[in-house]
């Protein structure tokens, strides 16, 4: 391969590159010529619904499908269900036309030509070509599939890292991202190695260590300098087209493979050398695992003392070995992923699948059998070790500084009273003003008390929050107050951050409900704290019902119910006379400014509002004038109040007024009823502010966790947050000084005319308005601008109507059957805090039977189980489920839209 004439070598390189390009072009053109045989298959795939999921979940699903096909072989004669020999050539050609490689086509044909349960299952229900495609889609790595079988925007790139919160070291994040996204190393391996600060500091050390793990060698730090160094010959490198990214980093494009070899070179000659050769491959078209395979072949060859032939330098020898490895890939197809990653795959226990005993009750879905996999891992430390580590943290100056701030909270003054009540009772009801610190401090009081009484090893406190933003935000704050010692974690749907040391676990209400619905008696939990119980949501009321039952089954567990505003007598009665702890006061004062205070200050005149005076308007104007409001402003207030709509221009003008008049920059939190209103508000804000002076952020439940957490980020500019009621409770956004409350919220109500449930925009309750107001005084004195009058506030309901009393009971009843299949729904709902009327429950049961969600035996059907997962009216849920089954989802969606037109669901 070595040529002494550099011009001859260059000509040879160009010829090989031209040949390789022609070969790739031929493959592409072949793939593009689809035959009539494959047109129907392509049509099927183009019409197939696309399911997007995370990489780990997709792999889990694929693994489950493959296991299932093996577990349940068909009873037909498998010998007869193999690919006929005369069809093999035709299927192979069809696969090539669809863009699969020759090796992939051969593997599929070979598999379907051999007797097996999977081959029999595929061939029984699919044509030979479709069966081959099904096999390949399940067994070929996604990055190796033809483009036509991939989603338009790949939803699961296995080597893309998630967004960072900004708390990690910038240099570490840069090294991890480069190793994963550029060099193609698996994220889990990179994360493991970058836990060593030395590898973060030295990029060459990290690449060398990754290479050693790839070929199964032990990592030695610092690397050995005993081996002979490899000399990079400048003339040879030039003839091979090598370019220097920087003086210590050369990049060599391969001849026939669309990839480049990166070699890191030390200025002092300490590498590359035998035993320490930091190299990696990059490519825009070769999948990462194939690049790692090529790299492993090179690293294995480097162990050979005869790695370089006579007359070869390092670059030429590396080129030769990589070209040989690439030629094998092109001839035989890509290697098996598990074989490439055998030394770096995370180890996991593989359970043996037991055949089902057909005499057993195959419909036994007893949750107690599933519970073991979700059992909490117990802390291996002793009570003494937990106490010793906690006392060590307490001596930390940073902890002492934070403790001083915590002691300023009103809740801290009631610490001993709270612990005494909890010691003497199994249920305690706590009422405290917004900002008193009950959400962050009371769970810590419980944990600290357990640790100091030598019960820390088994301490486990579940804190239920109504929303995932609250769960994550409060967990982050409490963890910071405990110096991130690992004792605080969170669990929301689809995401969990906890370990064996976790003692305070912040969860959404739904997560706790799911555990209880699986007959989990929470034996490993010492306390359950339920926050914001005043909201009276369905999940909240269900949780109260489940906890009351749990107290009978679990004699050790204790429950704490907390809220800023609560009809506490009802909860005290429901839990058999539970004692009440009232935490008075808040840290910082909040000034209320109503519409009659705001309009005269900003001299706002609403555009588009009718100037016509309605019945009684004159008296209202006179009343406002008597309160000191000028006539022009009084007229504007009446027109705004009469319109019953949100005035986005008023919000924009008021925000501009705050930014111009207030000396201290901070956050402005604007409460709005829904996502569409947030968009309109943001548009109005952009018209009066610039990106240089303010960050404008949305906040609602549809955003991802990372998008929601942006509202907590520090900024030197104004921060304008347009939010739904997700920011109403529990969370603290440190820099929010001003709150603008539109006074509106969207809640589910029943439309008797349409016989459907719908979202209705309505006025908030006085309790909710107090919660919104409290967001302004969390860390400093604040101002709450209420975009409604004092008279309107007096008309608002004091507390919300429980959701169980204002929504159709068929949804609730179906949810109960989905959680507790053998439960009598009427008896179950009759034990709720506010049980619904019996007649309404009977009507709901009749509706479930008509919809086919419940069978004649009172059991939930498969259709009903799917319907229970959709948070919409059950009639519409059935339309969507059946539309999906019969592949007519689009017309069903259009029909649904017409049904609810102008009646937002």
C-alpha angles and dihedrals in degrees: 000000000000115000122192091206108075092197091054089047091051091050091050091051092051092049092051092047091050090050092049092049091052090049092053091047091053091051091051093049091048090051091051096056103083119183128221087257091065099037094085090048091051090048090053092052093046090054095042115113113251118234116199119200141151118276095251092049092047091052090048091052093047091048090050091051092050092047091047092052089053095044096053110042115183118254092232123106102279093195089066092049102071130109108277113242093236090057097052096084093046093050092047091052091047091054091050090052089052091056103261116137123252091250092051091049092050092049093051093048091046092051095048090046091061123075113256139136092247093050090048092050093049097045094045094061103025139050115257092258093046091046090053091050091048090052093048095046089054098043107031117081111256093241089059097052120104113266093248090064093052126085115261089252110027106242100195116041102174094208101052118102124222126252117283126231092222095246095100123088111276094221092052092050091050092051093047094047093048093048092049104036100033105028096033100233118156111263095231092057093046091049090050094052097042089061082082106079091208091064091048091053095049118048092191091053090052094050091046091050092049090052092051091052090049092060095037099255126142117254114239119195118229095027118242118267094193097097124087114266120243113238118221107218109214096209093047091047091051093050090052093053095251116172127194115231085189132341091277100040124065126187120204120189114217120238104236104005118079091235142094130223115225117205122187113213126198118223090222094049096248090130152066091042139128107298095015114060113146104200136144139172129236129193138158094213110027112086116247096245091053090051089051089051091053090046092051090053089053093047091049090050090051089065090063112094087217093055091128120050122217111293094014126119126206095270095050092046092049090048091052095051094045092048090051091049092048091049089056091051092051092047100041102024130247119318126254110277094223090053092052093048098036093119096045106036112114109254118242135172114260114214120213113237110235119211113248119257102233090205091064121087100270091195092060104121093166106171091211088073091056095044098085094072091057097045114129115256106239122234107258091208122099123241089255093052092049091050093046092052092047092050088050090055090047089059092054110110091224091055091048090052092050091046090058089057092045091054089061090066115099091231091063092065089059095049098111093040090053093048092048091052091048091049092055099038138045094216127038126183115210124194119185138158119258109276097025091116100244095133095054101030109040095061088050091050089055094048096044090050092052093047094049091048090055095253096108099112095067096031111128124165121186114202114195116208124187095230137033092235089058092047094051096039096048092044090054092050095047091045090054090051088054092047092251091285093161094255093112127066142150138222124197131160108298096000136070135172113187142112140190090285094055111120102159111053116184110204139171114254089249093059092054090045092053091054092049093045089057090063089257106158091196090237089163093054123086100186138017117203117193115197128200095014090163092078091078095205120167092254090047094052091044089052091052089052093048093047092052089054091044092056087063094050099039111050095186106048121100129204132211120192116199138183142146091227122022143153086236098178090066093053093044090054093045090056095047100264100322112188122253128229115195117198108198128207136010132245100248132028121244122209117216120217118184130199091269088057096044104047097056090047095054097030091226121178113193114232119215094021115124116255090206113113115232130209110301094008093115092057091048091051091050090050092052091047089052087055091057100267115136117242096250093052092043090055091049091050092052092049093049092048093047094052092066089206133108112261104216092182089057090053091049093048092047092050090049088050091052092049092049099043107034116082097204117071115221146126128312114203114199118194115212132169102240152356095271090052089050091055092050091047093050090051090053092048092051089057092061102034138048129225089244093063103034143029110218113202134178120217123192140127095265093066121095120254091256092051091049093049091058089082090068095055117112119246137176090217130071113283115217113189121188106196145170119223091289086096092048098093143037101350125105120206100193100211098046108117100153130051124193110197116196087189092227133115136170117235136170115262135167120253106209092189094055094030087226137110116245142175111256127194108230142154117283121243122256088250092056091045089056090051091052091048090053093062088075098058103048102110104005140004111299146186127232115203108201111200092208135065130264088247091057091051091054089055093054119103114259095226133014121264106250110260090231088066099047105044131068110277094220090077091049093045092050090049089054091050091048090054098036111024096182096044122114101237096207093051091045096050090043089067093057122113089253106021114205120239115281092233091056091051092051092050090050092052090051089052091051091053092049091051093050093241091122127040128219091272092057093252123135114254127221088255091051092050091055091045091052090062094060115083094216138087109302094236090058090042090057090049091054095044093050091041088057093046093050093039095241098111096133096062089043090054090049091050091049091051092051091048093056098034109144087002103087112213 
